Amino acid sequence: CNGCHGGGSPQGSLALGNWTVASTVAMDGRLAGAVQHVTGYSEMPPSGGMLPQCDIDKILTWVQAGAPNN
């Protein structure tokens, strides 16, 4: 995620290297919707298909745990 959403000019003005922002996006449902390509959410990654299922599962587990700062 940090490849596009990190550094000084994150794409979509979404700096996922910042836990405060990442946890907000996780807890409001945007992160899960995006990585699962749910209709109504911006698909992530936007091209090239979905992330591997194991990565999606890790993200969803983190979200379901309350997006802890770990």
C-alpha positions in Angstrom: 0.0 0.0 0.0 2.8 2.4 0.9 4.2 2.2 -2.7 1.3 4.4 -3.8 -0.1 5.7 -0.6 3.1 6.6 1.2 5.7 9.3 1.0 5.3 13.0 0.4 2.7 12.8 -2.3 0.4 9.8 -1.7 -2.0 8.9 -4.4 -5.6 10.0 -3.8 -4.2 12.1 -0.9 -4.5 9.0 1.2 -1.4 8.5 3.3 -1.7 4.9 4.6 1.8 5.0 6.1 0.1 7.2 8.8 -1.7 4.9 11.4 -4.3 7.6 12.2 -5.4 7.8 8.5 -5.1 4.0 7.9 -7.2 3.2 11.0 -9.8 5.7 10.0 -10.1 4.2 6.5 -10.1 0.7 8.0 -12.9 1.4 10.5 -15.2 3.3 8.1 -15.2 0.3 5.7 -13.4 1.9 2.8 -10.3 -0.3 3.1 -12.2 -3.6 3.2 -14.5 -2.5 0.4 -11.5 -1.4 -1.8 -9.4 -4.5 -1.4 -12.4 -6.8 -2.0 -13.5 -4.8 -5.0 -17.0 -4.2 -3.6 -19.3 -2.2 -5.8 -19.3 1.4 -4.7 -15.7 1.5 -3.5 -12.6 2.5 -5.4 -10.9 -0.8 -6.3 -7.5 -1.3 -4.9 -5.3 -1.9 -6.6 -7.0 0.0 -9.4 -5.5 -2.1 -12.2 -4.1 -5.6 -12.5 -6.7 -7.5 -10.6 -7.2 -8.1 -6.9 -4.5 -8.6 -4.2 -3.7 -12.2 -3.4 -6.3 -13.7 -1.1 -3.8 -14.2 1.7 -3.1 -10.4 1.7 -6.8 -9.6 1.7 -7.3 -11.9 4.6 -4.5 -10.2 6.6 -6.1 -6.8 6.0 -9.5 -8.0 7.0 -8.2 -9.7 10.1 -6.5 -6.4 11.1 -9.7 -4.4 10.4 -11.8 -6.9 12.4 -9.4 -6.6 15.3 -10.1 -2.9 15.4 -7.2 -1.7 13.3 -4.7 -1.7 16.2 -1.5 0.3 15.9 0.8 -2.7 15.5 
